[in-house]
């Protein structure tokens, strides 16, 4: 099975996947990337509630060719209601 690498960019910090993940084909990449992105976003937001999050997952092959990119931006705004 081919191996794909899910590199992440979290608020500008790049984390390179050195292990990779085996998938049966490239058809599985978008679903796997979306699932991974959702898990990363949930983990970040549980630890850093209320902070800005810009998160990206870049999937590449063994030749370092980027095949897919998924991203999400999260902004929280507090005190929207005037307490007066």
Number of C-alpha atoms within 10 A of each C-alpha: 8 12 15 24 22 25 19 23 15 16 12 11 10 13 12 13 15 10 10 17 14 11 14 11 11 13 9 10 19 15 11 15 21 16 12 16 21 15 11 16 20 13 12 15 14 9 9 11 12 13 13 14 19 16 22 23 23 20 23 20 16 11 7 10 11 15 14 15 17 16 17 13 11 12 9 9 8 6 6 6 6 5 5 3
